[in-house]
Amino acid sequence: MTDKIEALLFDLGGVIIEIDFERVWTRWARDARCAVEAIRRPIGRFEPYLRYECGALTLEEYFGALRSAMNVTLTDAELLAGWNEIFVGEMPGIAALLERMKPRIPLYAFSNTNRAHEEFWKARYAPVLTHFEKVFVSSTMGLRKPDRPAFDHVVREMGVPAASVLFFDDSLENVEGARAAGLQAVQTKSTADIEAALGQRGL
């Protein structure tokens, strides 16, 4: 028997907003006039990226680390243009789902992200983001998923028991981290997955 759901918590990238990191590498390679394979990196394990997402590095410091790792001479402006290529658009059907759920249950979002991306998605996707009571951002909190302190902080701010929060994320690592922190959590790849999980819980 699971606890009653009192709030919904959504990841942004891959759940609310479609993202594609390959677009970033492609733009940088084009501007640097080199092959994508020459600069592509496993960004999720790139230590400066993780520090940047926790607000421990400035944009300029992060771009300096990237420039060195990729061995390119791209300017900060060129790096920023490519960096924001990650965003594709809203996930199909998500706006309608949030609009339907908003009068029924509090909605929140929690994103591992950085200040440059936050500035971009706040402006580009403002209408769909208005459905959320609050968007929690790793670079502001100094904490990121899947770490337990990040989920503990978000749940405290939401003001509901962890077991009463239903969390959606496209990353299994983040879903497992949420479950370890006591939240109910579902890995999703599409809005249909979210619909199915809500239906199973009578929402």
N, C-alpha and C positions, 0 to 999 in steps of 0.2 A: 504494500500500500504506500504510494508516494504522497508527499505532503501537497496540500492545496497550493496551486500557483498563485502568487500575489503580485508578481512583476515579471516582465519579459526583458531579457538582456541580449542584445545583438552585437556581434562583430560588425565592422563596417566593410572592409575589403573582402570581397568574395561572398558576402551575405547581403549587404545593402547596395554596395557599389561594385560593379564588375571591374576587376583589375587584371593586368597582364604585364608582368615584368619584362617579357620579351620585347615589348614595345620600347622600353627604356634602353635596353642594350642595342636595339636596332637604330634608334635615334642617335645614341652616342657614337656608334660605329660609323654611321653615315657622316656625322659632323667631324669625326676624327680621321675619316678616310682610311678605315682599316676594316678587317674582317670582324664580324661579331664574335667569332670564336676566340679572337685574340684578347678580348676585354671582358667577356662574360665571367662572372664570379658567383659562387654560392652565397648570395648576399645574406641569407639568414644565419650564416656562420661567420660573417665578416664583423670582427669585434668593434670597429668604429661605427658600423651601422647600428649595432645593438646599443652602444653608448649614446649615439645620436637620438635613438628612439626613446631613451630615458632622460633626454635633456642634458646629458653630460658633455656633449660637444656642440659647438655652434655649427651653423650651416657651412661657414667658411672652413672650419677645421675638418668637418666631415668630407667636404669636397676636396680638400687638400689630401686627405688619406685616400680617397677614391682615385684622384689623379695619379698618385704615386703607385697605387696597386695596379691600375690599368696601364700605366706608362703612356699617358696621353697628355696633350697640352691644351685640352679644352678649357675655355674660360668658365668662370662661375655661372655666367648667364647661359652658356651652352649646356653646362651640366644641369642647371635648374630646368631648362626647357625639356631636356630629356627625362629628368627625374619625374616631371609631372605628366609625361606620356603614359604613365602606368594606369591612369584612369580611363576606362572605356565608356562607362555609362551606368545608369541604374540597372540593377538586376531585374530582369523581366518579371512583372507582376508584384514586385515588392511594395511599391507605393500604395497600391490598392489594398494589399494585406494590412499594412500599417494603418491606413485610414480606417479600415474596418475594426481593427483591434483597439485603437486609441481610446474610444469612449468606454471600453470594457475593462481595461487593465493598464496600469502604468507601463510605459515603454522606455527603455534606456539603451544606450549603445556604449561599447567599450572597445577602443581601437588601439592596437600597437601602431603608433604613427609618429610623425615628427612635425615640427612647426611649419616647414615649407609645404608639406602635403596638407596639413590642417588648413592653412590659408586657402589652398586651392579648392579642397572639397567643401569647405564652408561656403564659398562663393558659388561654385558650380552646381552643388547639389542642395542648396538651401531649402527648396520646397519639401523634399522628402525628409530632411533632417528636422523640420519643425514638428514632426510627430513624436520626437523624443523629449522626455522630461529633462534629460541631461545626457550629454555625450562625454564619457570619460576618456581621457587622452593620456597615453603612456608618457609622452614627453613633458606633460604638465605635472603628472603625478610623481615622476621619477621611478615608476614601477611599471613592469610590463608582464603580459601573459607569457608563459603559463605559470609564473611564479605565484605561490600561495599568498604572499603579502599583497599582491596586486588585486586579487579577487577579494581578499578580506577587506581591503580599503574600499573597493567599489560597493560591496554589500553593506558596509557600515554607512556609507553615504546614501545608499538607497533607502535604508531604514526598514528593511524587511529581513526575516531570517534567511540564511543562505539556502536552506532546504526548500524555501518557497519561491526561489528564483529559477526560471527556466532560461538557459543560456544557449544561444545558437552561434556556431563558429564553423568555418570550413576546414580548420586545422584540427586534426585528431589530437595533437600535442596539447593544444589549448583546451579542447574538450576534456581531456583527461586531467589537466590541471584544475579546471573548474570543478570536476567531480571530486577531486582530492580535497578541495576547499569546501565541499558540502553542497554545492549547487547541483541542480538537475541540469544536464547538458546534453545537447544533440549535435552531432556533426552533420552539416548540410552542404549540399552542392548546388541546390536550386531552391527557388521559392516554393516549389511543390513539396520539397522535403520539409520545409517549415510548416506548410499547410497540413501535411500528414501528421507531424508531431503534435500540432495544436489539436487536431481532430481526435487523436488518440487520448488526449487529456480533457476532452469535452469543452475546448475553448473555441 
